[in-house]
Structure formats: structure tokens, C-alpha cells
């Protein structure tokens, strides 16, 4: 983790990473729709993920997941494991040493 210009902090590599490598597996704290409504009124809204098949719940990922910055041209993607309450971060291309890691906050739908 290091400063990332106007984005605050970001996650950076300490060595090169190949494509299709899982670089983080993070447990999540799952919250119900009522908790989500409250969180949506706080700063934490920017750090939670929609969760579950109907996306009524939300989750807070632990580890570095909340610190990955957004890019539509992301070099990583996230995979949600609803059965085990985990989020995996995986590279989608070769990443150079020292490069910042990005995810597309909108998932794979765009």
C-alpha cells in the first residue's frame, strides 16, 4: 500500500505478477439490507460491495480489498464466493513490478 496521487492510497506490486494469478483471498463481513441502508449514509458506502444473488445485502471485505482503486481498464478483477464469504482478487494481465493494482468497481457487467 502506498500513496496514489489524487486517489489517496492504493495497492501496488512489489514484484511482477503473471496473468490469472489470485493475489488476495479476503474474508468478508456480510450485512443485511437494513445494515446496508445505514451504511449507505456513511463514508463506508464507498468501501462496501453488493452481496448475494439479489444484491440486497452488502459486505465489507477485509484485507487490502477496500484499498484497491477503480479503473475501467483494470488489471485485476474480483470474484465473489458467496458460499464461503470470500472475495478473491485475480490479475487479468501481466503486471509489472511497482505497478498499481486496480479493479473495476462495476464488476464484469460493463
Rosetta constraint file for C-alpha pairs under 8 A:
AtomPair CA 1 CA 9 HARMONIC 6.65 0.50
AtomPair CA 1 CA 10 HARMONIC 5.50 0.50
AtomPair CA 1 CA 11 HARMONIC 4.45 0.50
AtomPair CA 1 CA 12 HARMONIC 5.90 0.50
AtomPair CA 1 CA 67 HARMONIC 8.00 0.50
AtomPair CA 2 CA 9 HARMONIC 5.52 0.50
AtomPair CA 2 CA 10 HARMONIC 5.65 0.50
AtomPair CA 2 CA 11 HARMONIC 6.47 0.50
AtomPair CA 2 CA 12 HARMONIC 6.95 0.50
AtomPair CA 3 CA 7 HARMONIC 7.91 0.50
AtomPair CA 3 CA 8 HARMONIC 5.75 0.50
AtomPair CA 3 CA 9 HARMONIC 4.41 0.50
AtomPair CA 3 CA 10 HARMONIC 6.15 0.50
AtomPair CA 4 CA 8 HARMONIC 5.33 0.50
AtomPair CA 4 CA 9 HARMONIC 4.92 0.50
AtomPair CA 4 CA 10 HARMONIC 5.35 0.50
AtomPair CA 5 CA 9 HARMONIC 7.76 0.50
AtomPair CA 7 CA 69 HARMONIC 7.40 0.50
AtomPair CA 9 CA 67 HARMONIC 6.70 0.50
AtomPair CA 10 CA 67 HARMONIC 5.58 0.50
AtomPair CA 10 CA 68 HARMONIC 5.55 0.50
AtomPair CA 10 CA 69 HARMONIC 5.99 0.50
AtomPair CA 10 CA 100 HARMONIC 6.76 0.50
AtomPair CA 10 CA 101 HARMONIC 7.44 0.50
AtomPair CA 11 CA 64 HARMONIC 7.36 0.50
AtomPair CA 11 CA 67 HARMONIC 6.45 0.50
AtomPair CA 11 CA 68 HARMONIC 5.60 0.50
AtomPair CA 11 CA 69 HARMONIC 7.68 0.50
AtomPair CA 11 CA 100 HARMONIC 5.74 0.50
AtomPair CA 11 CA 101 HARMONIC 5.57 0.50
AtomPair CA 11 CA 102 HARMONIC 7.86 0.50
AtomPair CA 12 CA 98 HARMONIC 5.75 0.50
AtomPair CA 12 CA 99 HARMONIC 5.51 0.50
AtomPair CA 12 CA 100 HARMONIC 4.18 0.50
AtomPair CA 12 CA 101 HARMONIC 5.57 0.50
AtomPair CA 13 CA 17 HARMONIC 7.87 0.50
AtomPair CA 13 CA 95 HARMONIC 7.98 0.50
AtomPair CA 13 CA 96 HARMONIC 7.51 0.50
AtomPair CA 13 CA 97 HARMONIC 5.51 0.50
AtomPair CA 13 CA 98 HARMONIC 4.85 0.50
AtomPair CA 13 CA 99 HARMONIC 5.66 0.50
AtomPair CA 13 CA 100 HARMONIC 6.46 0.50
AtomPair CA 13 CA 101 HARMONIC 7.11 0.50
AtomPair CA 14 CA 97 HARMONIC 5.59 0.50
AtomPair CA 14 CA 98 HARMONIC 5.62 0.50
AtomPair CA 15 CA 96 HARMONIC 6.90 0.50
AtomPair CA 15 CA 97 HARMONIC 4.18 0.50
AtomPair CA 15 CA 98 HARMONIC 6.69 0.50
AtomPair CA 16 CA 94 HARMONIC 7.50 0.50
AtomPair CA 16 CA 95 HARMONIC 5.58 0.50
AtomPair CA 16 CA 96 HARMONIC 4.52 0.50
AtomPair CA 16 CA 97 HARMONIC 4.31 0.50
AtomPair CA 16 CA 98 HARMONIC 7.78 0.50
AtomPair CA 17 CA 21 HARMONIC 7.23 0.50
AtomPair CA 17 CA 91 HARMONIC 7.73 0.50
AtomPair CA 17 CA 94 HARMONIC 5.86 0.50
AtomPair CA 17 CA 95 HARMONIC 5.15 0.50
AtomPair CA 17 CA 96 HARMONIC 6.67 0.50
AtomPair CA 17 CA 97 HARMONIC 7.54 0.50
AtomPair CA 18 CA 91 HARMONIC 7.28 0.50
AtomPair CA 18 CA 93 HARMONIC 6.66 0.50
AtomPair CA 18 CA 94 HARMONIC 4.50 0.50
AtomPair CA 18 CA 95 HARMONIC 6.40 0.50
AtomPair CA 19 CA 91 HARMONIC 5.28 0.50
AtomPair CA 19 CA 92 HARMONIC 5.25 0.50
AtomPair CA 19 CA 93 HARMONIC 4.19 0.50
AtomPair CA 19 CA 94 HARMONIC 4.67 0.50
AtomPair CA 19 CA 95 HARMONIC 7.46 0.50
AtomPair CA 20 CA 90 HARMONIC 5.93 0.50
AtomPair CA 20 CA 91 HARMONIC 5.02 0.50
AtomPair CA 20 CA 92 HARMONIC 5.56 0.50
AtomPair CA 20 CA 93 HARMONIC 6.93 0.50
AtomPair CA 21 CA 90 HARMONIC 5.35 0.50
AtomPair CA 21 CA 91 HARMONIC 5.40 0.50
AtomPair CA 21 CA 92 HARMONIC 7.98 0.50
AtomPair CA 22 CA 88 HARMONIC 6.70 0.50
AtomPair CA 22 CA 89 HARMONIC 5.72 0.50
AtomPair CA 22 CA 90 HARMONIC 4.17 0.50
AtomPair CA 22 CA 91 HARMONIC 6.57 0.50
AtomPair CA 23 CA 88 HARMONIC 7.63 0.50
AtomPair CA 23 CA 89 HARMONIC 5.74 0.50
AtomPair CA 23 CA 90 HARMONIC 5.71 0.50
AtomPair CA 23 CA 91 HARMONIC 7.25 0.50
AtomPair CA 24 CA 88 HARMONIC 5.62 0.50
AtomPair CA 24 CA 89 HARMONIC 5.11 0.50
AtomPair CA 24 CA 90 HARMONIC 7.26 0.50
AtomPair CA 25 CA 86 HARMONIC 6.62 0.50
AtomPair CA 25 CA 87 HARMONIC 5.83 0.50
AtomPair CA 25 CA 88 HARMONIC 4.46 0.50
AtomPair CA 25 CA 89 HARMONIC 6.52 0.50
AtomPair CA 26 CA 61 HARMONIC 6.32 0.50
AtomPair CA 26 CA 62 HARMONIC 5.67 0.50
AtomPair CA 26 CA 63 HARMONIC 5.78 0.50
AtomPair CA 26 CA 64 HARMONIC 8.00 0.50
AtomPair CA 26 CA 65 HARMONIC 7.21 0.50
AtomPair CA 26 CA 86 HARMONIC 5.48 0.50
AtomPair CA 26 CA 87 HARMONIC 5.29 0.50
AtomPair CA 26 CA 88 HARMONIC 6.33 0.50
AtomPair CA 27 CA 61 HARMONIC 6.09 0.50
AtomPair CA 27 CA 62 HARMONIC 5.80 0.50
AtomPair CA 27 CA 63 HARMONIC 7.75 0.50
AtomPair CA 27 CA 85 HARMONIC 5.97 0.50
AtomPair CA 27 CA 86 HARMONIC 4.47 0.50
AtomPair CA 27 CA 87 HARMONIC 6.47 0.50
AtomPair CA 28 CA 59 HARMONIC 5.92 0.50
AtomPair CA 28 CA 60 HARMONIC 5.45 0.50
AtomPair CA 28 CA 61 HARMONIC 4.25 0.50
AtomPair CA 28 CA 62 HARMONIC 5.82 0.50
AtomPair CA 28 CA 85 HARMONIC 5.54 0.50
AtomPair CA 28 CA 86 HARMONIC 5.54 0.50
AtomPair CA 28 CA 87 HARMONIC 6.99 0.50
AtomPair CA 29 CA 59 HARMONIC 5.25 0.50
AtomPair CA 29 CA 60 HARMONIC 5.19 0.50
AtomPair CA 29 CA 61 HARMONIC 6.42 0.50
AtomPair CA 29 CA 62 HARMONIC 7.73 0.50
AtomPair CA 29 CA 85 HARMONIC 7.46 0.50
AtomPair CA 30 CA 51 HARMONIC 7.46 0.50
AtomPair CA 30 CA 57 HARMONIC 7.07 0.50
AtomPair CA 30 CA 58 HARMONIC 5.91 0.50
AtomPair CA 30 CA 59 HARMONIC 4.30 0.50
AtomPair CA 30 CA 60 HARMONIC 6.70 0.50
AtomPair CA 30 CA 85 HARMONIC 7.42 0.50
AtomPair CA 31 CA 35 HARMONIC 5.82 0.50
AtomPair CA 31 CA 36 HARMONIC 6.50 0.50
AtomPair CA 31 CA 57 HARMONIC 5.74 0.50
AtomPair CA 31 CA 58 HARMONIC 5.32 0.50
AtomPair CA 31 CA 59 HARMONIC 5.68 0.50
AtomPair CA 32 CA 36 HARMONIC 6.22 0.50
AtomPair CA 32 CA 56 HARMONIC 7.24 0.50
AtomPair CA 32 CA 57 HARMONIC 4.70 0.50
AtomPair CA 32 CA 58 HARMONIC 6.59 0.50
AtomPair CA 33 CA 37 HARMONIC 6.24 0.50
AtomPair CA 33 CA 56 HARMONIC 5.47 0.50
AtomPair CA 33 CA 57 HARMONIC 4.93 0.50
AtomPair CA 33 CA 58 HARMONIC 7.25 0.50
AtomPair CA 34 CA 38 HARMONIC 6.66 0.50
AtomPair CA 35 CA 39 HARMONIC 6.19 0.50
AtomPair CA 36 CA 40 HARMONIC 5.98 0.50
AtomPair CA 36 CA 57 HARMONIC 6.57 0.50
AtomPair CA 36 CA 58 HARMONIC 6.00 0.50
AtomPair CA 37 CA 41 HARMONIC 7.04 0.50
AtomPair CA 38 CA 42 HARMONIC 7.25 0.50
AtomPair CA 39 CA 43 HARMONIC 7.66 0.50
AtomPair CA 39 CA 44 HARMONIC 6.00 0.50
AtomPair CA 39 CA 45 HARMONIC 5.55 0.50
AtomPair CA 40 CA 44 HARMONIC 7.19 0.50
AtomPair CA 40 CA 45 HARMONIC 4.66 0.50
AtomPair CA 41 CA 45 HARMONIC 6.84 0.50
AtomPair CA 43 CA 47 HARMONIC 7.84 0.50
AtomPair CA 44 CA 48 HARMONIC 6.51 0.50
AtomPair CA 47 CA 60 HARMONIC 6.88 0.50
AtomPair CA 47 CA 66 HARMONIC 5.47 0.50
AtomPair CA 48 CA 58 HARMONIC 6.40 0.50
AtomPair CA 48 CA 59 HARMONIC 5.58 0.50
AtomPair CA 48 CA 60 HARMONIC 4.95 0.50
AtomPair CA 48 CA 61 HARMONIC 7.20 0.50
AtomPair CA 48 CA 66 HARMONIC 7.62 0.50
AtomPair CA 49 CA 58 HARMONIC 5.43 0.50
AtomPair CA 49 CA 59 HARMONIC 5.36 0.50
AtomPair CA 49 CA 60 HARMONIC 6.61 0.50
AtomPair CA 49 CA 61 HARMONIC 7.84 0.50
AtomPair CA 50 CA 55 HARMONIC 5.20 0.50
AtomPair CA 50 CA 56 HARMONIC 6.97 0.50
AtomPair CA 50 CA 57 HARMONIC 6.09 0.50
AtomPair CA 50 CA 58 HARMONIC 4.39 0.50
AtomPair CA 50 CA 59 HARMONIC 6.50 0.50
AtomPair CA 51 CA 55 HARMONIC 4.91 0.50
AtomPair CA 51 CA 56 HARMONIC 6.77 0.50
AtomPair CA 51 CA 57 HARMONIC 5.01 0.50
AtomPair CA 51 CA 58 HARMONIC 4.56 0.50
AtomPair CA 51 CA 59 HARMONIC 6.00 0.50
AtomPair CA 51 CA 82 HARMONIC 7.65 0.50
AtomPair CA 52 CA 56 HARMONIC 6.93 0.50
AtomPair CA 52 CA 57 HARMONIC 6.23 0.50
AtomPair CA 52 CA 58 HARMONIC 7.68 0.50
AtomPair CA 52 CA 82 HARMONIC 6.44 0.50
AtomPair CA 60 CA 66 HARMONIC 7.86 0.50
AtomPair CA 61 CA 65 HARMONIC 6.03 0.50
AtomPair CA 61 CA 66 HARMONIC 6.44 0.50
AtomPair CA 61 CA 86 HARMONIC 7.82 0.50
AtomPair CA 61 CA 87 HARMONIC 7.07 0.50
AtomPair CA 62 CA 66 HARMONIC 7.26 0.50
AtomPair CA 64 CA 68 HARMONIC 6.93 0.50
AtomPair CA 65 CA 89 HARMONIC 7.79 0.50
AtomPair CA 68 CA 101 HARMONIC 6.43 0.50
AtomPair CA 68 CA 102 HARMONIC 5.60 0.50
AtomPair CA 68 CA 103 HARMONIC 6.44 0.50
AtomPair CA 69 CA 101 HARMONIC 7.32 0.50
AtomPair CA 69 CA 102 HARMONIC 5.16 0.50
AtomPair CA 69 CA 103 HARMONIC 6.39 0.50
AtomPair CA 70 CA 74 HARMONIC 7.13 0.50
AtomPair CA 70 CA 102 HARMONIC 5.46 0.50
AtomPair CA 70 CA 103 HARMONIC 5.17 0.50
AtomPair CA 70 CA 104 HARMONIC 5.18 0.50
AtomPair CA 70 CA 105 HARMONIC 5.73 0.50
AtomPair CA 71 CA 102 HARMONIC 5.83 0.50
AtomPair CA 71 CA 103 HARMONIC 5.99 0.50
AtomPair CA 71 CA 104 HARMONIC 5.20 0.50
AtomPair CA 71 CA 105 HARMONIC 7.59 0.50
AtomPair CA 72 CA 103 HARMONIC 7.70 0.50
AtomPair CA 72 CA 104 HARMONIC 5.31 0.50
AtomPair CA 73 CA 104 HARMONIC 7.36 0.50
AtomPair CA 74 CA 101 HARMONIC 7.54 0.50
AtomPair CA 74 CA 102 HARMONIC 4.87 0.50
AtomPair CA 74 CA 103 HARMONIC 4.95 0.50
AtomPair CA 74 CA 104 HARMONIC 5.67 0.50
AtomPair CA 75 CA 91 HARMONIC 5.88 0.50
AtomPair CA 75 CA 92 HARMONIC 5.41 0.50
AtomPair CA 75 CA 93 HARMONIC 5.96 0.50
AtomPair CA 75 CA 95 HARMONIC 7.27 0.50
AtomPair CA 75 CA 101 HARMONIC 6.27 0.50
AtomPair CA 75 CA 102 HARMONIC 5.64 0.50
AtomPair CA 75 CA 103 HARMONIC 6.64 0.50
AtomPair CA 76 CA 89 HARMONIC 6.49 0.50
AtomPair CA 76 CA 90 HARMONIC 5.34 0.50
AtomPair CA 76 CA 91 HARMONIC 4.14 0.50
AtomPair CA 76 CA 92 HARMONIC 5.12 0.50
AtomPair CA 76 CA 93 HARMONIC 7.52 0.50
AtomPair CA 76 CA 101 HARMONIC 6.61 0.50
AtomPair CA 76 CA 102 HARMONIC 5.81 0.50
AtomPair CA 76 CA 103 HARMONIC 5.17 0.50
AtomPair CA 76 CA 104 HARMONIC 7.85 0.50
AtomPair CA 77 CA 89 HARMONIC 5.73 0.50
AtomPair CA 77 CA 90 HARMONIC 5.43 0.50
AtomPair CA 77 CA 91 HARMONIC 6.38 0.50
AtomPair CA 77 CA 92 HARMONIC 6.65 0.50
AtomPair CA 77 CA 102 HARMONIC 7.98 0.50
AtomPair CA 77 CA 103 HARMONIC 5.33 0.50
AtomPair CA 77 CA 104 HARMONIC 6.80 0.50
AtomPair CA 77 CA 107 HARMONIC 7.38 0.50
AtomPair CA 77 CA 108 HARMONIC 8.00 0.50
AtomPair CA 78 CA 87 HARMONIC 6.48 0.50
AtomPair CA 78 CA 88 HARMONIC 5.49 0.50
AtomPair CA 78 CA 89 HARMONIC 4.59 0.50
AtomPair CA 78 CA 90 HARMONIC 6.32 0.50
AtomPair CA 78 CA 103 HARMONIC 6.98 0.50
AtomPair CA 78 CA 107 HARMONIC 7.28 0.50
AtomPair CA 79 CA 87 HARMONIC 5.61 0.50
AtomPair CA 79 CA 88 HARMONIC 5.07 0.50
AtomPair CA 79 CA 89 HARMONIC 6.51 0.50
AtomPair CA 79 CA 90 HARMONIC 7.76 0.50
AtomPair CA 80 CA 85 HARMONIC 7.78 0.50
AtomPair CA 80 CA 86 HARMONIC 6.21 0.50
AtomPair CA 80 CA 87 HARMONIC 4.71 0.50
AtomPair CA 80 CA 88 HARMONIC 6.57 0.50
AtomPair CA 81 CA 85 HARMONIC 5.77 0.50
AtomPair CA 81 CA 86 HARMONIC 5.07 0.50
AtomPair CA 81 CA 87 HARMONIC 5.97 0.50
AtomPair CA 81 CA 88 HARMONIC 7.72 0.50
AtomPair CA 82 CA 86 HARMONIC 6.79 0.50
AtomPair CA 91 CA 95 HARMONIC 7.72 0.50
AtomPair CA 95 CA 99 HARMONIC 6.62 0.50
AtomPair CA 104 CA 108 HARMONIC 7.67 0.50
AtomPair CA 106 CA 110 HARMONIC 6.90 0.50
